[in-house]
Amino acid sequence: MDSADNPGISGSLAEWLDWLLALHAQEIDLGLERISQVAHKLGVLQGVPYVISVAGTNGKGSSVAMLSAIYKAEGYRVGTYTSPHILTFNERIQIDLNPVSDEDIVSAFVEIEEARGNVKLTYFEFATLAAWIIFKNAELDVWILEVGLGGRLDAVNALDADIALVTAIDVDHSDWLGNDRNLIALEKAGIMRNGHFAVCSDNNIPQTLFDYVKEHNVELLCLNRDFNYVMKACSRDSSDYGCPPTWQFLAKSEHKLESLDNLPFPALQGEFQLQNAAGVISVIQLSQSKLPVHGAAVRQGLAHVTHPGRLQSLAVGNQNWLLDVAHNPQSAKVLANFLAQSDFKGDAVFSVLKDKDYSEMIRQMIPFTNRWYIADLNVPRATPVSQLKQTLTDVGVEPSLIVVTDDILSATRKAYECNQANEGVDILCWGSFYTVSQCLTALKTL
């Protein structure tokens, strides 16, 4: 398909996205040559404001959300680029926490088309360039960019970051990144730049990341060594007794960081968010000379941050739905810990991509799940529903507790209908961004 087939400036965003999916033969094609070539033609790599790049296996989306909320609370104009989206493509490109318009995205796509010539860009490369065009036109103070996959060869890395944040590191996307944490850490470290600060909020950093920063003259501050966090004695449920839940950010390298006390819990469920928040505060403090932020803005941003699809609670009729995009063993373990603390026990709507270690993911969730409603996601990397059923059986789920459906829409409706008579029932939807997206769409029709 060549550029003559593109929908043009009068085309809808939906038409453009369908066209982009067919433009490049591979869904994932890592490398910086194509996007760098087109970015230079567009002039989007020069004259940019302060850039924060965020990579990691888990926690990067939440960290980006906190950074954006805090800088917005301080009064800065903030561009946020994330992926994938939950419901609409516009979620990926936001200015001051608001998704940009279809018209802005289509206009950027047209500009990219005029510049790319014979270079065949991927869907993600088009999206990344569109975000940079829109951000540059908006004259923002800070760009906060979430790496899509890996780091070193991800499209986002075509733009040099002023500071890099690497969140929790684990094995994921092994077909592209390898199946060893040391190898994956090197891929994440690729977003760091010589002579610049970097932060890592992983609580068990692979040695290869330390080796990388030493070789490339990166000044790294990391969790447990340079900073940490401590929950205050009051529990999260003790606010009724005059003691609201708070936590403390502890700086261990005082010349770079400053301790902060009586911080509010992030408005994202799960105590593991404190690990992400500690990394975020480190980035903010290391960026003070360029983007000064007061403690009040840190507190306001943490208290009001939102991030759909991450331990998102919804009341649907008389049912309590919990949606989470946990899609690898590490994030499944985090989800399982949250369910244990919440005394969760209910049914699950579940599907997953075939390149994940989903047998281990399922094992984490068995103690909290009664009946499983499963379906094929109907996307290129989906796990066939027959294989899902077999894996559930292999890890110990009774066949009578597995309900096979045609799609996630049907699975969601079936789970809802079968539990209508049960007051206050809990239902978990999890396993993939696609699962949560399709489930949320279905819940809107109930």
C-alpha positions, 0 to 999 in steps of 0.5 A, spaced: 500 500 500 503 506 497 501 513 500 496 515 494 491 510 498 492 514 504 485 517 507 488 524 506 486 530 510 478 529 510 479 522 512 477 520 519 481 518 524 478 511 524 480 510 517 487 513 518 488 508 523 486 502 519 490 504 513 496 505 518 495 498 520 496 495 513 501 500 511 507 496 514 507 488 514 510 487 521 506 489 527 513 490 531 519 492 527 524 495 532 529 500 530 531 507 530 533 508 522 526 509 519 523 514 525 529 518 525 530 519 518 522 522 517 523 526 524 529 530 521 525 531 515 519 534 520 524 538 524 521 535 530 527 533 534 530 540 534 528 546 539 524 541 544 523 543 551 525 538 557 524 531 555 523 525 560 523 518 557 520 512 561 521 505 560 520 499 564 516 492 564 511 494 569 509 501 572 511 505 567 504 507 565 503 509 572 509 513 573 508 517 567 501 518 570 504 521 576 509 525 573 504 528 568 499 530 574 504 533 578 507 537 573 500 539 571 499 541 578 505 546 578 502 549 572 506 547 567 504 545 560 505 538 559 505 533 553 504 526 555 505 520 550 503 513 552 501 506 549 497 502 548 490 505 549 484 502 553 478 505 549 480 510 544 487 512 540 487 519 542 488 517 549 495 516 547 497 523 546 495 528 551 496 535 553 495 537 560 492 531 561 486 531 556 486 527 549 488 531 543 482 531 538 481 527 532 483 533 527 489 534 530 492 527 529 489 526 522 493 533 521 499 530 524 498 524 520 498 528 513 504 531 515 508 525 516 505 522 509 508 528 506 515 527 509 516 520 509 517 518 502 518 511 501 520 510 508 515 505 511 513 506 518 510 502 523 503 504 526 507 506 533 512 510 529 506 514 526 503 515 533 510 517 536 511 522 530 504 525 531 505 526 538 511 530 537 508 534 531 502 536 536 507 537 542 511 542 538 505 546 535 503 546 542 509 550 545 509 545 551 514 546 557 515 538 558 514 532 554 513 525 558 514 519 553 513 512 555 517 507 551 513 502 547 517 496 548 524 495 550 528 502 550 534 502 546 531 500 539 524 503 541 521 509 536 521 514 542 528 513 543 529 517 537 529 523 541 534 524 546 531 525 553 534 530 558 532 525 564 530 517 564 526 513 568 526 506 568 521 502 573 520 495 574 524 490 570 522 483 568 522 478 563 516 480 557 516 480 550 522 475 550 521 474 542 524 481 541 528 483 548 530 476 550 528 472 556 533 474 561 533 480 566 540 482 565 539 482 557 532 486 558 535 491 563 540 493 557 535 494 553 531 499 558 538 502 559 538 504 552 534 510 553 539 513 558 544 519 555 551 520 556 552 526 562 545 526 564 541 523 570 537 517 570 533 514 575 531 506 576 525 504 581 526 497 580 527 494 587 532 489 585 536 492 579 540 487 574 548 488 574 548 490 567 544 496 568 550 498 573 555 496 568 551 500 562 551 507 566 558 506 568 560 505 561 556 511 558 557 516 564 550 516 566 549 518 573 544 513 576 540 514 582 536 508 584 531 505 589 534 502 596 541 505 595 539 513 593 532 513 595 527 509 599 520 510 601 516 508 608 509 508 610 507 511 616 504 507 622 497 509 620 493 504 615 490 506 609 483 505 613 485 509 619 482 516 616 476 515 620 480 515 627 483 522 625 490 519 622 489 519 614 494 514 610 501 518 609 508 516 607 515 518 607 520 519 601 527 518 604 533 521 600 539 517 602 544 522 597 542 528 600 546 533 595 541 530 590 535 529 593 531 531 599 526 527 603 519 529 604 514 527 609 506 526 610 505 525 602 498 522 600 498 515 597 497 516 590 490 516 588 491 509 584 490 502 588 495 498 591 501 499 595 506 498 590 504 504 587 509 507 592 515 504 589 513 508 582 512 514 586 518 514 589 522 514 582 517 519 580 519 524 586 526 523 584 526 525 577 522 531 579 527 533 584 533 532 579 529 536 574 528 542 579 533 546 575 529 546 569 522 545 572 522 547 579 516 544 583 513 545 590 511 540 595 504 542 594 504 540 587 507 534 588 502 532 594 496 535 589 498 531 583 499 524 587 492 525 590 489 526 584 492 522 579 488 517 574 490 511 570 484 507 567 485 500 567 490 499 572 486 496 578 480 500 576 474 499 580 467 499 577 460 498 580 456 495 575 449 494 577 449 490 584 456 487 582 463 490 583 468 489 577 475 490 578 479 491 571 487 491 571 491 490 565 496 485 568 499 481 562 506 478 565 508 474 571 511 480 575 504 484 574 500 478 575 504 477 582 502 485 584 495 484 582 495 477 586 498 481 592 492 486 592 487 481 591 490 478 597 490 484 601 483 486 599 480 479 601 477 478 593 474 472 591 470 472 585 469 470 577 474 472 572 474 474 565 480 473 562 484 472 555 492 473 554 497 474 548 500 468 546 507 470 547 506 471 555 508 466 560 500 465 561 500 459 565 504 462 571 500 468 570 494 464 571 497 460 577 498 467 581 490 468 580 487 461 582 486 462 589 482 468 588 478 466 582 471 461 582 469 461 575 473 463 569 470 466 563 475 466 557 475 468 549 480 469 544 482 476 543 481 476 536 487 480 534 494 477 531 498 475 537 491 472 541 492 466 544 486 461 541 481 459 546 482 452 546 489 453 548 487 457 554 482 452 556 487 447 556 492 451 560 487 453 565 486 445 566 493 443 566 494 448 572 489 445 576 482 449 574 476 444 574 473 444 567 466 445 570 469 452 572 471 454 565 466 458 561 468 458 553 465 464 549 466 467 542 469 473 544 470 478 550 464 482 549 460 475 550 465 473 556 463 480 559 456 479 558 455 472 561 459 473 567 454 479 568 448 475 567 450 469 571 452 473 577 446 478 577 442 474 583 448 475 587 449 481 591 455 485 591 459 479 587 466 481 585 468 480 578 475 481 575 477 482 568 485 482 567 490 479 562 491 484 557 490 491 555 486 488 549 482 484 554 480 490 559 479 495 553 474 490 550 471 488 557 470 496 558 466 497 551 462 491 553 460 494 560 458 500 557 452 496 553 450 493 560 
